């Protein structure tokens, strides 16, 4: 770890952290709070980088593909009379998740599983690149903006593109060499709340290829459904709970082998930069 103990963290002139864990436990909230603090924090959002730098063209082309089905919009697009682009932000990543989509019945907005897997593969490549860009943005934050501190707001799927038990994993070696990796660990109560929240508004997400294929095959086998009979929302709702159970030990291994862990209930008590600094200090060894 770049800060071996509490004293090194508290004495650091340049604090650099990467927050990871399930979406909905406070990563983006913490990063936004620190970005607004007077001491100067740069907020690097991996999902925003994915949706703009690496998948922005895919997203925009998908919008255009739909617009071309409308004769009125088709004519405007063909004459370069309108411009179509996503309005993705740190807080609103809907264009990215909408592009990823859900597999199943096309009448309910579902994608073929082959197309769904294709978009998942695109996301894996994009996420790997965006994570490795972290080091560049650490330098950029200081060289261009003069901001001394840095927080990387990683996506919930970071654990799907790394091998936390491999000491040679290229992504984790790079990230841990330049930032303190911090897992926001949720409780069983947090898990149940995340499931309830997802059930109300199921959103597309990225899954590890082997896990996704198992879930797809199991779901259809249990219901004896063909690909076109699968309800897209029902499938992703069912898969989400399995994904939480799948990701938890991977997050734990990342914290054990590459960083530290903080409790989500403690993160919820953070109100300012001083609280955040104390939260991280308490999770580090005393000496």
C-alpha positions in Angstrom: 0.0 0.0 0.0 1.2 3.5 -0.7 0.4 4.5 2.9 1.7 1.8 5.1 0.2 3.1 8.3 -2.0 5.8 9.8 0.9 8.2 10.3 1.9 8.2 6.7 -1.7 8.8 5.6 -2.2 11.7 7.9 1.2 13.3 7.0 0.8 12.9 3.2 0.8 16.1 1.2 -0.9 14.3 -1.7 -3.7 11.8 -0.7 -4.7 9.4 -3.4 -7.5 6.8 -2.9 -9.6 4.5 -5.1 -13.0 3.5 -3.7 -14.5 0.3 -4.7 -17.6 -1.8 -3.9 -21.2 -2.3 -5.0 -23.0 0.7 -6.5 -25.2 2.5 -4.1 -22.9 2.4 -1.0 -21.5 5.9 -1.3 -18.5 5.9 -3.7 -19.9 8.7 -5.9 -21.3 10.6 -2.9 -17.9 10.6 -1.2 -16.1 11.7 -4.3 -18.6 14.5 -5.0 -18.2 15.7 -1.4 -14.4 15.7 -1.6 -14.5 17.4 -5.0 -16.3 20.3 -3.3 -13.9 20.6 -0.4 -11.6 23.6 -0.3 -8.3 21.6 0.0 -8.5 20.4 -3.6 -9.6 16.9 -4.6 -9.8 15.6 -8.2 -12.7 13.3 -8.8 -12.0 10.6 -11.4 -15.1 8.6 -12.3 -14.3 5.3 -14.1 -17.9 4.9 -15.3 -17.9 8.4 -16.7 -14.6 7.7 -18.5 -16.0 4.5 -19.9 -19.2 6.3 -21.2 -17.3 9.2 -22.8 -13.9 8.2 -23.9 -14.3 4.5 -24.6 -18.0 3.8 -25.3 -19.3 7.2 -26.3 -19.4 6.4 -30.0 -21.2 3.1 -29.4 -23.8 5.0 -27.3 -24.3 7.7 -29.8 -24.6 5.3 -32.7 -27.2 3.4 -30.8 -29.3 6.6 -30.4 -28.8 7.3 -34.1 -29.8 3.7 -35.0 -33.1 4.2 -33.2 -33.6 7.7 -34.7 -33.1 6.4 -38.2 -36.3 4.3 -37.7 -38.3 7.6 -37.6 -38.7 9.1 -41.1 -38.7 12.6 -39.8 -35.5 12.2 -37.8 -33.9 10.1 -40.5 -34.2 13.0 -43.0 -32.7 15.4 -40.5 -29.8 13.0 -39.7 -29.0 12.3 -43.3 -28.8 16.0 -44.0 -26.7 16.7 -40.9 -29.4 19.0 -39.6 -29.5 17.5 -36.1 -26.8 16.4 -33.7 -27.4 13.4 -31.4 -25.1 12.7 -28.4 -25.5 11.4 -24.9 -25.6 13.8 -21.9 -23.8 11.5 -19.5 -22.6 12.9 -16.2 -21.0 11.7 -13.0 -24.4 11.4 -11.4 -26.4 10.2 -14.4 -24.9 7.2 -16.2 -28.1 6.2 -17.8 -26.8 6.5 -21.4 -24.1 3.8 -20.6 -26.5 1.4 -18.8 -29.1 1.8 -21.5 -26.6 0.9 -24.2 -25.6 -2.2 -22.3 -29.2 -3.3 -22.3 -30.9 -6.5 -21.2 -31.2 -9.8 -23.0 -34.5 -11.4 -23.8 -37.9 -10.8 -25.5 -37.4 -8.1 -28.2 -41.0 -7.1 -27.8 -40.1 -6.0 -24.2 -36.9 -4.2 -25.3 -34.6 -7.2 -24.9 -31.5 -7.8 -26.9 -30.4 -11.1 -28.5 -28.0 -12.8 -26.1 -25.3 -12.7 -28.8 -25.7 -8.9 -29.1 -25.9 -8.6 -25.3 -22.6 -10.5 -24.9 -21.0 -8.3 -27.6 -21.8 -5.2 -25.7 -20.6 -6.8 -22.4 -17.3 -7.5 -24.1 -17.1 -3.9 -25.3 -17.6 -2.8 -21.7 -14.9 -5.1 -20.3 -12.3 -3.7 -22.7 -13.5 -0.1 -21.9 -13.4 -0.7 -18.1 -9.9 -2.2 -18.3 -8.7 0.8 -20.2 -10.5 3.3 -18.0 -9.0 1.8 -14.8 -5.5 1.9 -16.2 -6.1 5.6 -17.1 -6.2 6.3 -13.4 -2.4 6.9 -13.2 -2.6 9.4 -16.0 -5.4 11.3 -14.3 -3.5 11.4 -11.0 -0.7 13.3 -12.9 -3.2 15.4 -14.9 -4.9 16.5 -11.7 -1.7 18.0 -10.4 0.0 19.1 -13.6 -3.0 20.9 -15.1 -5.4 21.7 -12.2 -2.9 21.9 -9.3 -5.1 19.7 -7.2 -3.1 17.9 -4.5 -5.5 15.1 -3.7 -7.2 12.5 -5.9 -10.2 10.1 -5.5 -11.0 7.4 -8.0 -14.7 6.5 -8.0 -14.6 3.0 -9.6 -17.5 1.1 -11.0 -19.2 -1.7 -9.1 -17.9 -4.2 -11.7 -14.1 -3.5 -11.0 -14.0 -6.9 -9.3 -15.2 -8.6 -12.5 -12.2 -7.5 -14.6 -9.4 -8.3 -12.2 -8.1 -11.4 -10.4 -7.7 -10.3 -6.8 -5.8 -13.4 -5.8 -3.2 -13.0 -8.5 -0.2 -11.0 -7.2 0.7 -10.2 -10.8 -2.7 -8.9 -11.8 -1.7 -6.0 -14.1 -4.6 -3.7 -13.2 -4.4 -4.2 -9.5 -0.6 -3.8 -9.5 -0.9 -0.5 -11.3 -3.8 0.9 -9.2 -2.3 -0.1 -5.9 1.1 1.4 -6.8 -0.5 4.8 -7.2 -3.5 4.9 -4.9 -4.8 3.4 -1.6 -7.6 0.9 -2.5 -10.5 1.2 -0.2 -13.5 -1.2 -0.1 -16.8 0.1 1.1 -18.1 -3.1 2.7 -21.9 -3.4 3.0 -23.8 -5.4 5.7 -26.6 -7.9 5.1 -29.0 -5.0 5.6 -27.3 -3.0 2.9 -27.6 -5.9 0.6 -31.3 -6.3 1.2 -31.8 -2.5 0.6 -29.8 -2.7 -2.7 -31.9 -5.6 -3.8 -35.1 -3.7 -3.0 -33.8 -0.6 -4.8 -32.8 -2.6 -7.9 -36.2 -4.4 -7.9 -37.9 -1.0 -8.2 -35.8 0.1 -11.1 -33.7 -2.8 -12.7 -30.7 -1.4 -14.5 -28.3 -3.1 -16.9 -24.9 -3.8 -15.5 -21.7 -5.7 -16.5 -21.1 -9.3 -15.5 -18.0 -11.6 -15.7 -18.5 -13.7 -18.9 -18.5 -17.1 -17.2 -20.9 -15.9 -14.4 -23.3 -14.4 -17.0 -23.4 -17.5 -19.1 -24.2 -19.7 -16.1 -26.9 -17.3 -15.0 -28.5 -17.2 -18.4 -28.5 -20.9 -18.9 -29.8 -21.6 -15.4 -32.5 -19.0 -15.6 -33.9 -20.4 -18.9 -33.5 -24.0 -17.8 -35.5 -23.4 -14.6 -38.3 -21.8 -16.5 -38.0 -23.8 -19.7 -37.9 -20.6 -21.8 -36.4 -19.8 -25.1 -34.2 -16.8 -25.6 -37.0 -14.7 -27.0 -39.4 -15.7 -24.2 -37.2 -14.3 -21.4 -38.5 -11.2 -19.7 -35.5 -8.9 -19.7 -36.4 -7.1 -16.4 -37.2 -10.4 -14.7 -33.9 -11.9 -15.7 -31.7 -9.0 -14.5 -33.7 -8.8 -11.2 -33.1 -12.5 -10.6 -29.4 -12.2 -11.6 -28.7 -9.1 -9.5 -29.0 -11.0 -6.2 -26.7 -13.7 -7.5 -24.3 -11.0 -8.7 -24.1 -9.5 -5.1 -23.2 -13.0 -3.7 -20.7 -13.5 -6.6 -19.0 -10.1 -6.0 -18.7 -10.1 -2.3 -15.8 -12.5 -1.9 -14.0 -10.9 -4.8 -14.2 -7.4 -3.2 -13.1 -9.0 0.1 -10.0 -10.5 -1.6 -9.2 -7.1 -3.2 -9.3 -5.5 0.2 -7.3 -8.3 1.9 -4.6 -8.5 -0.8 -4.4 -4.9 -2.2 -5.9 -2.4 0.3 -8.2 -1.8 3.2 -11.9 -1.9 4.1 -14.3 0.5 5.7 -17.9 -0.2 6.7 -20.7 1.3 4.7 -22.5 2.4 7.9 -19.3 4.4 8.8 -19.2 6.0 5.3 -22.8 7.1 5.9 -21.6 9.2 8.9 -19.0 11.1 6.9 -19.9 14.8 6.5 -16.7 16.5 5.4 -13.1 15.9 4.4 -12.0 15.8 8.0 -14.4 12.9 8.7 -13.2 11.1 5.5 -9.5 11.5 6.5 -10.3 10.1 10.0 -12.3 7.2 8.5 -9.3 6.1 6.3 -6.8 6.6 9.1 -8.8 4.3 11.4 -8.7 1.5 8.8 -4.9 1.7 8.5 -2.4 0.0 10.8 -1.3 2.1 13.7 2.4 1.6 12.8 
